Amino acid sequence: MRSSLRNIRTSGARPGPSRSGASRAGDRLRSAVESGILAGLLLTVTVSALVGAPVIFLCAIVGAWLTLCAIVGVRDVLDAGCYFMLLVVGVIVVVDLATKGPASLLP
């Protein structure tokens, strides 16, 4: 048993798929585009909350959920959507505080 483990460790083979430099660059570009799209949607949510446009706000949130479904897949969309919605709630609280002052948090 010990000799077989030693052979695997010293064979020099790296685990995982081997990828070329062009493929990694494409992955980085895709990741940057995905991040840019999500940042744009979050900016749209922020601006619509500042302006007070509920239709644009709703469209940005629905667009974010559909975009997240395309980016992370159907299997993980609930986790990613919950993280995005936490950011949206933070944006709403900050915008409310900025426009109405700290008294807006009191009942």
HUHU-V626426 format. One line per field, one symbol per residue. burial: + if it has 16 or more other ideal C-beta (glycine too) atoms within 10 Angstrom, else -. A space follows every 10 residues. Layout:
burial = ???
This chain:
burial = ---------- ---------- ---------- ------++-- ++-+++-++- ------+--+ +--++-+++- +-----+--+ +--+---+-- +---+----- -------
